[in-house]
């Protein structure tokens, strides 16, 4: 068989080689023009017709094993642009090339079987090579698309984080300013000194809000638990709400940012959605609990803000729990001991 292969290859003259050039040229044109767009129908039909004629000639004349390459490439390009039944069409194409190659058996001759094998091997080899190359290109495109999607998702996550932080800063500060403005309006005639204090506080809060927004835009904003705790006690006192704090005086723990964010959200929600007389704040290195009375079950809880807060706490490895029993509302955030 090896001697037959060598004989078939050595018997191919330059005339026979030239006769397969039109088929190969058309197939190459088809292959090169479909990288970024669908194949041209006229070019595909022309290449297929010339390719089939070249394969029939190569089989009958037992002239050139490359005679099957043109139709194989054209058929493979057609296969790669089919969406349904590609496996069945691939098998049918390979069997079709084999069937045409078997015309060499009808022509007879000592090298007929070798010609059939060579034409079939070359043809099927080109079909599989083009199809596999297309699959690799599709995989590369999918990977690039996945990378693009991941980049877009990262941008969206960052935008959502920035929007949530900006909402926390401005929403909380504006609500505090509104509360202090109401106090100043109520006391402007009876207590000018207290009114002046409240206006000064409003001015200070406005400046702090602008500064926090600027630092947030520059990615340097960080919440401080002690400042949020002092602010919460001051706000509750201004609203006539008693505050009880259980907070050991020690260095901030590893979850200071999450606790400060939770305390800010809890303070805002209590002032907006409850009529409490007492707020209890308990802080340990691994747990923060904010409990208030005066919670109205008839009102919807501020679920959107708490849902966003819960997502951020989970991302940090903690758990946010909410409990509403009778008129008492409890918000707690806990982390596993020793988790940093």
C-alpha positions as MATLAB code, in Angstrom:
seq = 'XXXXXXXXXXXXXXXXXXXXXXXXXXXXXXXXXXXXXXXXXXXXXXXXXXXXXXXXXXXXXXXXXXXXXXXXXXXXXXXXXXXXXXXXXXXXXXXXXXXXXXXXXXXXXXXXXXXXXXXXXXXXXXXXXXXXXXXXXXXXXXXXXXXXXXXXXXXXXXXXXXXXXXXXXXXXXXXXXXXXXXXXXXXXXXXXXXXXXXXXXXXXXXXXXXXXXXXXXXXXXXXXXXXXXXXXXXXXXXXXXXXXXXXXXXXXXXXXXXXXXXXXXXXXXXXXXXXXXXXXXXXXXXXXXXXXXXXXXXXXXXXXXXXXXXXXXXXXXXXXXXXXXXXXXXXXXXXXXXXX';
ca = [
       0.000    0.000    0.000;
       2.862    2.368    0.805;
       4.386    1.652   -2.612;
       1.001    2.429   -4.202;
       0.785    5.778   -2.370;
       4.251    6.709   -3.562;
       3.444    5.646   -7.103;
       0.271    7.713   -7.185;
       2.052   10.801   -5.915;
       5.055   10.423   -8.227;
       2.824    9.932  -11.266;
       1.184   13.341  -10.838;
       2.543   15.585  -13.554;
       2.570   19.334  -13.770;
      -0.418   19.288  -16.159;
      -2.490   17.405  -13.600;
      -1.363   19.811  -10.861;
      -2.434   22.837  -12.925;
      -5.900   21.357  -13.505;
      -6.713   21.475   -9.769;
      -5.625   25.129   -9.393;
      -9.020   26.699  -10.349;
     -10.823   24.579   -7.763;
      -8.283   25.373   -5.050;
      -8.284   29.092   -5.921;
     -12.074   29.346   -5.714;
     -12.106   27.377   -2.441;
      -9.428   29.663   -0.999;
     -11.474   32.707   -2.031;
     -14.524   31.257   -0.270;
     -12.487   30.507    2.836;
     -10.904   33.969    3.001;
     -14.117   35.937    2.462;
     -16.219   34.329    5.197;
     -14.149   35.289    8.263;
     -16.276   38.281    9.197;
     -19.369   37.890    7.017;
     -21.644   35.194    5.503;
     -20.404   33.455    2.324;
     -21.233   34.918   -1.079;
     -23.884   32.623   -2.666;
     -22.579   33.017   -6.254;
     -19.003   32.356   -5.179;
     -20.107   29.323   -3.168;
     -22.077   27.843   -6.093;
     -19.231   28.464   -8.543;
     -16.657   26.934   -6.202;
     -18.909   23.923   -5.552;
     -19.492   23.251   -9.263;
     -15.794   23.531  -10.142;
     -14.884   21.500   -7.048;
     -17.216   18.604   -7.921;
     -16.000   18.588  -11.522;
     -12.386   18.542  -10.358;
     -13.068   15.674   -7.940;
     -14.806   13.616  -10.660;
     -11.901   14.255  -13.041;
      -9.309   13.337  -10.407;
     -11.167   10.113   -9.602;
     -11.686    8.989  -13.205;
      -8.213    9.977  -14.380;
      -6.561    8.927  -11.092;
      -4.524   12.054  -11.561;
      -4.137   14.174   -8.441;
      -5.175   13.411   -4.831;
      -5.583   17.160   -4.243;
      -8.576   17.084   -6.568;
     -10.900   16.600   -3.603;
      -9.580   19.584   -1.637;
     -11.598   22.276   -3.446;
     -15.044   20.765   -2.922;
     -14.054   19.704    0.602;
     -13.169   23.268    1.622;
     -16.294   24.689    0.002;
     -18.522   22.092    1.661;
     -16.857   22.691    5.038;
     -17.479   26.450    4.804;
     -21.122   25.731    3.995;
     -21.296   23.406    7.005;
     -19.878   25.994    9.389;
     -22.712   28.389    8.555;
     -25.436   25.838    9.207;
     -27.128   26.035   12.625;
     -29.192   22.835   12.644;
     -28.188   19.240   11.865;
     -24.495   20.015   11.433;
     -23.380   16.544   12.577;
     -25.612   14.738   10.078;
     -24.551   17.077    7.272;
     -20.896   16.559    8.166;
     -21.256   12.786    7.905;
     -23.206   13.127    4.644;
     -20.520   15.389    3.153;
     -17.745   12.926    4.021;
     -19.722   10.032    2.585;
     -20.412   12.066   -0.566;
     -16.684   12.680   -1.090;
     -16.037    8.957   -0.594;
     -18.785    8.051   -3.072;
     -17.417   10.315   -5.796;
     -13.881    9.086   -5.119;
     -15.104    5.532   -5.715;
     -15.555    6.450   -9.403;
     -11.879    5.548   -9.623;
     -12.902    1.920   -9.135;
     -15.106    2.143  -12.213;
     -12.187    3.443  -14.241;
     -10.095    0.483  -13.093;
      -6.341    0.358  -13.090;
      -3.740   -0.817  -10.567;
      -3.884    2.406   -8.510;
      -7.681    2.723   -8.341;
      -7.965    1.717   -4.684;
      -5.058    3.973   -3.736;
      -6.713    6.883   -5.565;
      -9.962    6.320   -3.665;
      -8.103    6.326   -0.351;
      -6.045    9.413   -1.202;
      -8.967   11.463   -2.507;
     -11.090   10.480    0.470;
      -8.312   11.128    2.970;
      -7.478   14.560    1.532;
     -11.127   15.568    1.175;
     -12.255   14.475    4.636;
      -9.082   15.912    6.137;
      -9.855   19.355    4.714;
     -13.493   19.163    5.827;
     -12.516   18.351    9.395;
      -9.715   20.932    9.421;
     -11.980   23.786    8.294;
     -14.811   22.781   10.638;
     -12.423   22.462   13.586;
     -10.830   25.815   12.777;
     -14.280   27.413   12.732;
     -15.091   25.823   16.083;
     -11.887   27.256   17.540;
     -12.714   30.684   16.140;
     -16.189   30.487   17.621;
     -14.705   29.497   20.978;
     -12.289   32.431   20.867;
     -15.172   34.764   20.013;
     -17.200   33.390   22.922;
     -14.275   33.860   25.290;
     -13.808   37.442   24.111;
     -17.522   38.063   24.518;
     -17.390   36.584   28.024;
     -14.494   38.899   28.874;
     -16.437   41.876   27.533;
     -19.494   40.855   29.549;
     -17.373   40.476   32.676;
     -15.912   43.940   32.157;
     -19.397   45.406   31.692;
     -20.608   43.581   34.793;
     -17.677   44.921   36.818;
     -18.502   48.436   35.669;
     -22.162   47.970   36.611;
     -21.195   46.601   40.033;
     -18.954   49.591   40.646;
     -21.678   51.997   39.520;
     -24.204   50.321   41.816;
     -21.754   50.450   44.703;
     -21.072   54.131   44.066;
     -24.812   54.868   43.784;
     -25.513   53.007   47.047;
     -22.735   54.865   48.862;
     -23.908   58.194   47.499;
     -27.476   57.379   48.549;
     -26.260   56.475   52.039;
     -24.313   59.708   52.390;
     -26.775   62.164   50.929;
     -29.984   60.431   51.996;
     -28.897   60.243   55.610;
     -27.445   63.760   55.719;
     -30.425   65.349   54.014;
     -32.802   63.678   56.432;
     -30.728   64.967   59.355;
     -30.705   68.462   57.874;
     -34.475   68.299   57.447;
     -34.891   67.278   61.093;
     -32.623   70.028   62.377;
     -34.311   72.609   60.158;
     -37.669   71.605   61.648;
     -36.233   72.007   65.168;
     -34.819   75.435   64.278;
     -38.131   76.536   62.798;
     -40.013   75.432   65.879;
     -37.646   77.216   68.285;
     -36.767   80.332   66.297;
     -39.021   82.585   68.394;
     -38.736   80.923   71.796;
     -35.091   79.845   71.883;
     -32.841   81.902   69.563;
     -29.664   80.352   70.979;
     -30.822   76.801   70.240;
     -31.968   77.933   66.808;
     -28.497   79.318   66.113;
     -26.961   76.018   67.213;
     -29.219   74.043   64.892;
     -28.434   76.340   61.947;
     -24.728   75.987   62.665;
     -25.158   72.210   62.723;
     -27.017   72.352   59.407;
     -24.163   74.339   57.891;
     -21.627   71.852   59.252;
     -23.608   68.837   57.966;
     -23.923   70.405   54.531;
     -20.171   70.963   54.346;
     -19.505   67.413   55.570;
     -21.891   65.982   52.981;
     -20.137   67.840   50.191;
     -16.763   66.669   51.491;
     -17.939   63.041   51.806;
     -19.329   63.100   48.271;
     -16.020   64.464   47.007;
     -14.046   61.790   48.863;
     -16.428   59.127   47.574;
     -15.820   60.294   44.006;
     -12.083   60.048   44.704;
     -12.522   56.600   46.320;
     -11.208   57.783   49.692;
     -14.471   57.748   51.637;
     -14.598   55.495   54.700;
     -17.213   55.281   57.430;
     -16.112   55.648   61.051;
     -18.184   53.771   63.620;
     -17.512   56.187   66.491;
     -18.635   59.136   64.388;
     -21.792   57.343   63.263;
     -22.576   56.336   66.852;
     -22.149   59.893   68.137;
     -24.248   61.202   65.262;
     -27.028   58.670   65.955;
     -27.171   59.575   69.658;
     -27.293   63.278   68.778;
     -30.077   62.785   66.245;
     -32.189   60.637   68.551;
     -31.743   63.195   71.314;
     -32.836   66.012   69.004;
     -35.944   64.011   68.119;
     -36.763   63.383   71.793;
     -35.778   59.724   71.706;
     -33.829   58.157   74.573;
     -30.752   56.165   73.571;
     -29.027   53.381   75.453;
     -25.603   52.376   74.155;
     -23.647   49.275   75.107;
     -20.303   49.757   73.384;
     -17.011   48.801   75.065;
     -14.400   51.499   74.585;
     -11.798   49.708   72.504;
     -10.139   49.967   69.127;
     -12.470   49.482   66.148;
     -12.828   45.875   65.051;
     -12.323   44.470   61.556;
     -15.972   45.131   60.669;
     -16.081   48.839   61.504;
     -17.173   49.887   58.021;
     -20.039   47.369   57.898;
     -21.196   48.269   61.427;
     -21.039   52.000   60.658;
     -23.033   51.483   57.466;
     -25.636   49.409   59.331;
     -25.945   51.969   62.127;
     -26.429   54.756   59.602;
     -29.164   52.817   57.789;
     -30.857   51.882   61.083;
     -30.801   55.494   62.299;
     -32.340   56.785   59.087;
     -35.040   54.107   59.089;
     -35.983   54.724   62.725;
     -36.353   58.450   62.175;
     -38.394   57.896   59.006;
     -40.554   54.901   59.808;
     -41.026   54.670   63.596;
     -42.193   56.657   66.610;
     -39.860   55.245   69.246;
     -39.261   56.320   72.821;
     -36.150   54.199   73.316;
     -33.397   52.963   70.992;
     -30.867   50.412   72.237;
     -27.542   50.017   70.450;
     -25.277   47.106   71.347;
     -21.857   46.667   69.736;
     -19.298   43.897   70.145;
     -16.345   43.081   67.873;
     -18.477   40.560   65.935;
     -22.035   41.808   66.346;
     -24.124   44.982   66.134;
     -27.732   45.123   67.346;
     -30.063   48.111   67.029;
     -33.460   47.744   68.711;
     -36.279   50.285   68.956;
     -39.861   50.378   70.124;
     -42.627   52.301   68.399;
     -42.443   50.234   65.223;
     -45.739   50.238   63.330;
     -46.668   46.888   61.774;
     -49.199   48.605   59.545;
     -46.427   50.321   57.598;
     -44.235   48.619   55.073;
     -40.694   48.151   56.291;
     -37.919   49.915   54.356;
     -37.114   46.670   52.550;
     -35.232   48.169   49.621;
     -32.575   49.833   51.751;
     -32.270   46.790   53.974;
     -32.036   44.488   50.962;
     -29.135   46.526   49.577;
     -27.519   46.576   53.000;
     -27.987   42.808   53.309;
     -26.203   42.259   49.995;
     -23.240   44.326   51.123;
     -23.054   42.562   54.479;
     -23.124   39.150   52.761;
     -20.332   40.233   50.424;
     -18.270   41.044   53.537;
     -18.990   37.592   54.999;
     -21.645   38.605   57.537;
     -25.336   38.001   58.152;
     -28.063   40.631   58.506;
     -31.161   39.698   60.505;
     -34.413   41.635   60.905;
     -37.062   40.902   63.526;
     -40.371   42.716   64.040;
     -42.217   41.527   67.136;
     -45.189   43.553   68.414;
     -43.976   47.166   68.346;
     -40.273   46.292   68.647;
     -38.006   46.285   65.620;
     -34.557   44.683   65.822;
     -31.820   44.973   63.239;
     -28.666   42.941   63.787;
     -25.482   42.224   61.876;
     -23.147   39.434   62.936;
     -19.892   37.939   61.723;
     -18.216   34.707   62.643;
     -15.819   35.224   65.494;
     -12.327   35.845   64.306;
     -13.398   36.542   60.693;
     -11.499   39.464   59.250;
];
